[in-house]
Amino acid sequence: MNGGGTRVLTGDRVALNLGTHATIPDIPGLAATEPLTNVEALELDRLPEHLVVIGGGYVGLELAQAYRRFGSRVTIVDAGHQLAGREDSDVAAAILEMLRDEGIVVHLRAKILGVRGRSGESVSVQMRTPADDQSIEGSDILVAAGRTPNTHGIGLDLAGVTLDAGGYVGVNDRLETSAPDVWAIGECAGSPQFTHVSHDDFRIVRDNLTGGKRTTRDRLVPYCMFTDPPLARVGLSEGEAQHQGIAVRVATLPIASVPRSRTISETRGFMNALVEAGGDRIVGFAMLGAEAGEVMAVVQTAMLAGMSYTGLRDAIIAHPTMAEGLGTLFSSVPAR
């Protein structure tokens, strides 16, 4: 217990909701610098002079932009060929341009060779880029390079709960583990790492315990990155559609074409829609722009209902709203 001593709890059913923690990559000297993670970065009572962010995913980009706007110098270092590696290249390019316009320095395809110093005082990051080897001198390091499940050393093996190669709890599509009457939900079960997905995991377990038949199969999971402007996506990206062999028609609309964006002076970004090539079903949507999450929810609802894209194309949507742009977007879907 937090105050000392131990306590034993027993029950007929166990739900594992263990979560994850920030991964500290095995980079020489990194752990010794005592780097910030997402937890410490949200608790700072001071402003870093120069924040070096390791990782160009959602967490790294959100915090990098926030600290830049607070007034820190910010440098992002990522090993990938683009930021936001799960997104299409046009989305990643727009995010990169947005961050660089705010004065954030970004190094891509960079391999960190070693780190020296102490975060909060002075740090030096040695890295190798396609152009040359160089060193970044900063005051603080933030590590945002993935998550590690909190499953190690707590006796799951003794309970007959198996883990996968990444240390996540192995579950079936009903979130049942290998042990009888033991379930796992949320990030420790390998579910997409969003609070709204963990909540749906809970609903699946709850409903199945009362005789339901819910599973994780074919869930339509929305993604949101809360930069400014935010990024929102649901369904397939162009890259995922290509990888799965799904032929699609693609429509794109600059956010500046949406009247509402001009009334609120938020014209950066664009919308993308993917419609199946041989039919009218919407299979994916992405938006980088003001109120992206709210607009995405409209498209997600249409996808859940199995609505043809023409339903949104022809809908009367209030003016001036950001969702009004959906009519223009879906009007530009190429013909079959």
C-alpha positions as CSV (number, residue, x, y, z in Angstrom):
1,M,0.0,0.0,0.0
2,N,1.1,3.6,-0.4
3,G,1.3,4.0,3.3
4,G,3.2,0.8,3.8
5,G,2.1,-2.8,4.4
6,T,0.1,-5.1,2.0
7,R,-3.5,-5.9,1.3
8,V,-4.9,-9.0,-0.4
9,L,-8.0,-8.7,-2.6
10,T,-9.8,-11.8,-3.9
11,G,-12.6,-12.1,-6.5
12,D,-14.2,-14.5,-8.9
13,R,-13.4,-12.2,-11.9
14,V,-10.4,-10.0,-12.6
15,A,-10.1,-7.1,-15.1
16,L,-6.6,-6.0,-16.0
17,N,-6.5,-2.3,-16.7
18,L,-2.8,-1.7,-16.2
19,G,-2.0,1.0,-18.7
20,T,1.4,1.9,-20.1
21,H,4.3,4.2,-19.4
22,A,6.6,6.1,-21.6
23,T,9.4,4.0,-23.3
24,I,12.9,5.2,-22.6
25,P,14.9,4.0,-25.7
26,D,18.2,2.2,-25.2
27,I,20.3,5.2,-26.2
28,P,23.7,5.6,-24.5
29,G,23.4,8.2,-21.7
30,L,19.7,8.9,-22.2
31,A,18.3,7.4,-19.0
32,A,21.1,9.0,-17.0
33,T,19.9,12.5,-18.0
34,E,16.6,11.8,-16.2
35,P,14.5,13.0,-19.2
36,L,11.0,14.3,-19.1
37,T,8.1,12.1,-20.2
38,N,4.5,13.2,-20.9
39,V,3.9,13.0,-17.1
40,E,6.6,15.4,-16.0
41,A,6.1,17.7,-19.0
42,L,2.6,18.4,-17.7
43,E,3.8,19.1,-14.2
44,L,6.6,21.5,-14.9
45,D,6.5,24.8,-13.0
46,R,9.2,26.4,-15.1
47,L,9.7,27.1,-18.8
48,P,12.5,25.1,-20.5
49,E,14.9,27.4,-22.4
50,H,15.4,24.8,-25.2
51,L,13.4,21.6,-25.2
52,V,14.7,18.7,-27.3
53,V,11.8,16.3,-28.1
54,I,12.7,12.7,-29.0
55,G,9.8,11.3,-31.1
56,G,7.5,12.8,-33.7
57,G,4.2,11.1,-32.8
58,Y,1.1,12.5,-31.4
59,V,2.4,13.2,-27.8
60,G,5.7,14.6,-29.0
61,L,4.0,17.0,-31.5
62,E,1.3,18.2,-29.1
63,L,3.8,19.0,-26.3
64,A,6.4,20.4,-28.7
65,Q,3.9,22.9,-30.1
66,A,2.6,23.8,-26.6
67,Y,6.0,24.6,-25.2
68,R,7.0,26.5,-28.3
69,R,3.9,28.7,-27.8
70,F,4.8,29.1,-24.1
71,G,8.1,30.5,-25.3
72,S,10.7,27.7,-25.3
73,R,13.0,27.0,-28.2
74,V,12.0,23.5,-29.4
75,T,13.8,20.9,-31.5
76,I,12.2,17.6,-32.6
77,V,14.3,14.6,-33.5
78,D,12.7,11.6,-35.1
79,A,14.1,8.5,-36.8
80,G,11.3,8.2,-39.4
81,H,11.2,9.8,-42.8
82,Q,8.2,11.9,-41.7
83,L,6.4,13.2,-38.6
84,A,3.2,11.4,-37.5
85,G,4.4,8.2,-39.1
86,R,0.9,6.5,-39.3
87,E,-0.5,9.3,-41.4
88,D,-0.4,9.9,-45.2
89,S,2.6,11.9,-46.5
90,D,0.4,14.9,-47.4
91,V,-0.8,15.1,-43.9
92,A,2.7,14.7,-42.5
93,A,4.0,17.4,-44.8
94,A,1.3,19.9,-43.7
95,I,2.1,19.2,-40.0
96,L,5.8,19.7,-40.7
97,E,5.2,23.0,-42.5
98,M,2.9,24.1,-39.6
99,L,5.5,23.4,-36.9
100,R,8.4,24.9,-38.9
101,D,6.4,28.1,-39.5
102,E,6.1,28.4,-35.7
103,G,9.9,28.2,-35.3
104,I,10.2,24.6,-34.3
105,V,13.4,22.9,-35.7
106,V,12.7,19.3,-37.0
107,H,15.3,16.7,-37.8
108,L,14.0,13.6,-39.6
109,R,15.7,10.3,-40.4
110,A,18.0,11.1,-37.5
111,K,19.7,8.4,-35.4
112,I,20.7,9.5,-31.9
113,L,24.1,8.3,-31.1
114,G,24.3,9.4,-27.4
115,V,23.1,11.9,-24.9
116,R,25.1,13.7,-22.2
117,G,24.1,16.0,-19.3
118,R,21.1,16.3,-17.1
119,S,17.6,17.4,-18.2
120,G,16.6,20.6,-16.6
121,E,20.2,21.9,-16.5
122,S,22.1,21.2,-19.8
123,V,21.9,18.4,-22.3
124,S,23.8,17.5,-25.4
125,V,22.3,15.2,-28.0
126,Q,24.7,13.7,-30.6
127,M,22.9,12.5,-33.8
128,R,23.6,11.2,-37.3
129,T,21.4,12.6,-40.1
130,P,21.5,11.8,-43.8
131,A,23.6,14.9,-44.3
132,D,26.1,14.7,-41.4
133,D,26.8,14.1,-37.7
134,Q,25.8,17.0,-35.4
135,S,25.1,17.9,-31.9
136,I,22.1,19.6,-30.3
137,E,22.6,21.6,-27.1
138,G,19.5,22.1,-25.0
139,S,18.3,22.6,-21.5
140,D,15.7,19.7,-21.3
141,I,14.9,16.5,-23.0
142,L,11.3,15.1,-23.5
143,V,11.1,11.5,-24.5
144,A,8.0,10.7,-26.6
145,A,9.1,7.6,-28.4
146,G,6.4,5.1,-27.7
147,R,4.8,3.3,-24.7
148,T,5.6,0.2,-22.7
149,P,2.8,-1.8,-21.0
150,N,2.8,-2.1,-17.2
151,T,2.8,-5.9,-17.2
152,H,6.3,-6.7,-16.1
153,G,7.0,-8.4,-12.7
154,I,3.5,-8.5,-11.3
155,G,2.9,-12.2,-11.5
156,L,0.7,-12.5,-14.6
157,D,2.6,-15.6,-15.5
158,L,1.7,-17.2,-12.2
159,A,-2.0,-16.5,-13.0
160,G,-1.7,-18.1,-16.4
161,V,-2.0,-14.8,-18.3
162,T,0.2,-14.9,-21.4
163,L,1.8,-11.8,-23.0
164,D,2.7,-11.1,-26.6
165,A,6.2,-10.3,-27.9
166,G,5.8,-6.7,-26.9
167,G,4.7,-7.4,-23.4
168,Y,1.0,-6.6,-24.0
169,V,-1.6,-8.9,-22.5
170,G,-2.8,-11.4,-25.1
171,V,-6.6,-11.2,-25.6
172,N,-9.2,-12.4,-28.1
173,D,-11.8,-10.2,-29.7
174,R,-13.9,-10.3,-26.5
175,L,-10.9,-9.1,-24.5
176,E,-10.6,-12.4,-22.7
177,T,-7.1,-13.5,-21.7
178,S,-5.6,-17.0,-21.6
179,A,-6.7,-17.3,-18.0
180,P,-10.3,-18.2,-17.1
181,D,-12.4,-15.2,-15.8
182,V,-9.6,-12.7,-16.5
183,W,-10.0,-9.9,-19.0
184,A,-7.8,-7.1,-20.1
185,I,-8.8,-3.6,-21.3
186,G,-7.1,-0.5,-22.6
187,E,-3.5,0.0,-23.5
188,C,-2.2,-3.0,-21.7
189,A,-4.3,-5.2,-24.0
190,G,-2.8,-3.7,-27.1
191,S,-5.8,-1.6,-27.9
192,P,-5.3,1.8,-29.7
193,Q,-3.9,4.1,-27.1
194,F,-6.8,6.5,-26.6
195,T,-9.1,7.1,-23.6
196,H,-12.1,6.7,-25.8
197,V,-11.0,3.2,-26.9
198,S,-10.3,2.1,-23.3
199,H,-13.9,3.2,-22.5
200,D,-15.2,1.1,-25.3
201,D,-13.1,-1.9,-24.1
202,F,-14.9,-1.5,-20.7
203,R,-18.3,-1.6,-22.4
204,I,-17.4,-4.7,-24.3
205,V,-16.4,-6.6,-21.1
206,R,-19.4,-5.2,-19.2
207,D,-21.9,-6.2,-21.9
208,N,-20.4,-9.7,-22.4
209,L,-20.5,-10.3,-18.7
210,T,-24.3,-9.8,-18.9
211,G,-24.8,-12.1,-21.9
212,G,-23.9,-9.7,-24.8
213,K,-22.0,-10.6,-27.9
214,R,-19.8,-7.5,-28.4
215,T,-16.3,-7.8,-29.8
216,T,-13.5,-5.5,-30.9
217,R,-13.8,-6.7,-34.5
218,D,-14.4,-4.0,-37.1
219,R,-14.5,-1.2,-34.6
220,L,-14.4,2.2,-36.3
221,V,-11.8,4.0,-34.1
222,P,-11.4,7.7,-34.5
223,Y,-8.0,9.4,-34.0
224,C,-7.4,12.9,-32.8
225,M,-4.1,14.8,-32.4
226,F,-4.7,18.0,-30.5
227,T,-2.2,20.3,-32.1
228,D,-3.5,23.7,-33.3
229,P,-5.0,23.2,-35.7
230,P,-5.9,19.7,-34.7
231,L,-5.7,16.5,-36.8
232,A,-8.6,14.1,-36.9
233,R,-9.0,10.8,-38.8
234,V,-11.4,7.9,-39.0
235,G,-11.3,4.8,-41.2
236,L,-8.5,4.1,-43.7
237,S,-5.8,6.4,-44.8
238,E,-4.7,6.3,-48.5
239,G,-1.6,4.3,-47.5
240,E,-3.7,1.8,-45.5
241,A,-6.2,1.4,-48.4
242,Q,-3.4,0.8,-50.8
243,H,-1.7,-1.7,-48.5
244,Q,-5.0,-3.6,-48.1
245,G,-5.6,-3.6,-51.8
246,I,-8.8,-1.5,-51.6
247,A,-9.3,0.8,-54.6
248,V,-10.6,4.2,-53.6
249,R,-11.6,7.6,-55.0
250,V,-10.0,10.5,-53.2
251,A,-11.4,14.0,-52.7
252,T,-9.5,16.9,-51.1
253,L,-10.6,20.3,-50.0
254,P,-8.4,23.2,-48.6
255,I,-9.8,24.5,-45.3
256,A,-9.6,28.0,-46.8
257,S,-12.5,27.0,-49.1
258,V,-14.8,26.6,-46.1
259,P,-16.5,30.0,-45.4
260,R,-16.4,29.4,-41.6
261,S,-12.6,29.2,-41.7
262,R,-12.4,32.7,-42.9
263,T,-14.8,34.1,-40.3
264,I,-12.6,32.7,-37.5
265,S,-9.3,33.4,-39.3
266,E,-8.3,29.7,-39.2
267,T,-7.6,28.8,-42.9
268,R,-4.7,26.4,-42.5
269,G,-5.2,22.7,-43.4
270,F,-7.4,20.5,-45.6
271,M,-9.9,17.7,-45.6
272,N,-9.5,14.3,-47.3
273,A,-12.2,11.8,-48.0
274,L,-11.8,8.2,-49.3
275,V,-14.8,6.6,-51.1
276,E,-14.7,3.0,-52.4
277,A,-13.9,2.9,-56.1
278,G,-16.8,0.6,-57.1
279,G,-19.5,2.0,-54.8
280,D,-20.5,5.0,-52.7
281,R,-19.4,3.9,-49.2
282,I,-17.1,6.2,-47.3
283,V,-14.0,4.3,-46.1
284,G,-11.9,7.0,-44.7
285,F,-11.7,10.7,-43.7
286,A,-8.9,13.0,-42.4
287,M,-8.9,16.6,-41.6
288,L,-6.2,19.0,-40.4
289,G,-8.0,22.2,-39.4
290,A,-10.0,24.0,-36.9
291,E,-12.7,21.9,-35.1
292,A,-11.4,18.8,-37.0
293,G,-12.6,16.4,-34.3
294,E,-16.1,17.7,-34.4
295,V,-16.3,17.5,-38.2
296,M,-14.8,14.0,-38.2
297,A,-17.6,12.8,-35.8
298,V,-20.1,13.7,-38.5
299,V,-18.4,11.6,-41.1
300,Q,-17.9,8.8,-38.5
301,T,-21.6,8.8,-37.8
302,A,-22.3,8.5,-41.6
303,M,-19.9,5.6,-41.9
304,L,-21.4,3.8,-38.9
305,A,-24.9,4.2,-40.5
306,G,-23.6,2.8,-43.8
307,M,-24.7,6.0,-45.5
308,S,-23.6,6.8,-49.1
309,Y,-21.2,9.7,-49.4
310,T,-24.0,11.4,-51.5
311,G,-26.0,11.8,-48.2
312,L,-23.4,14.2,-46.9
313,R,-22.9,15.7,-50.3
314,D,-26.5,16.7,-50.6
315,A,-27.2,17.4,-46.9
316,I,-28.3,20.9,-45.8
317,I,-25.6,21.8,-43.3
318,A,-25.9,25.0,-41.3
319,H,-23.9,28.0,-42.5
320,P,-21.3,29.1,-41.5
321,T,-19.9,26.0,-39.8
322,M,-16.8,24.0,-40.4
323,A,-19.0,20.9,-41.1
324,E,-20.5,22.8,-44.1
325,G,-17.3,22.0,-45.9
326,L,-18.3,18.4,-46.1
327,G,-20.8,19.2,-48.8
328,T,-18.1,20.8,-51.0
329,L,-15.7,18.0,-50.2
330,F,-18.0,15.2,-51.2
331,S,-19.1,17.1,-54.3
332,S,-15.6,16.7,-55.6
333,V,-15.4,12.9,-55.3
334,P,-14.3,11.7,-58.7
335,A,-16.8,9.7,-60.8
336,R,-16.6,5.9,-60.9
